[in-house]
């Protein structure tokens, strides 16, 4: 398997072998550069929150990891496997769909707009991928789905369709669906941004539980600073496609060094 | 069944004669024409077989056009655009006089006409239906595709479990309308010798010189069947909305 050479951003690693590493990643949409020479590592079990103004590239990082977007240049490695390149006849070439599919099985994602499948009930939403991708038996998958639904407080909704659930309930089903694939890394993309304020707490409590009871690696994009402070080991402040400042939440939220970080946090906290 | 009220006399009254309708539907043993019911049966065969070809092939074209493999999407686009931009009648002639005789040399002409006619209709309408499917597929939100990627669902499953179950219900009314449109085009097959309804009416007319009744009955048959088949389509529209 393709392992990238020691990366330039290795000094940022918290562990010996990073689970995720970005090496000089550039992402452009047309003439717009969203990420510039981005280097960072995430250790296994680490919870990293990405903050910053909209358009700063946070969501793009998650989308690159989920292979919903392709890098313009640079490379990304997940658990020792390159997500961007593959070995073909001894040469490193751009990863094809099949290669991407293998590597991204280790990654789960929860979206801002839930994206549950409206043509399936809650149970099928959760069991479809474990059965079709992991090759679990239907019984086994349903057993696990029930446990996960109990965990997110929706054990009685197995036969409902997504349209019969509130936004907060749908998002909790989406979390269960992502967990059912037993990912090593969970990407949370503004998971409460589309919810009514009174439903946000339920979803965040579920995520806090998961953070407290598992050692799953998480990359979180959120504007919920209280949640970010509670669950993350590290906060990275982004601006214009680069990491402006990073550190433990106590430092970033308590005494940010950068002026832009200060003004950003002030604006976000006033909004809430 | 139309009830006979009077027998036809040899002389022409110059008025509408119900007995002509009866003759057309129930020809005497030595008649030079087939019963119009015969043509109706062929018309229904053409519609059903043509619709099956169009519905299946249309979906295949639509999925091919979305392929990330360039030659596949280009081929489908080329076929669809070519067929849509040439007249059905020309295609029928080409199939009947060129392609089918080459492929099926041992076949009798009547069967060749049916093969050419049914596949010609199906192929032509497949290209229109592929556009309908395409609109339905494009109507599935991008987030659904992204969710299938996030779950690593295999390509075939993405289509069969997620995309098509959402896309197809919405396009059913439009597909149904095309089936009715195709049904009304079946008389074009008359030109290549398929013995559908217009063929029977024409042979009745040429042997009796009573075209009025014959052509009128053909029109009424089309009208009645079109209106009846439109009912389930209107119901589908009410359920899934227009496209």
Interface residues (C-beta under 8 A of the other chain):
Chain A: X66 X67 X68 X97 X101 X104 X105 X107 X108 X109 X111 X113 X114 X115 X116 X117 X118 X119 X120 X128 X129 X132 X133 X177 X178 X181
Chain B: X68 X141 X143 X144 X146 X147 X149 X150 X151 X152 X153 X154 X157 X161 X162 X165 X166
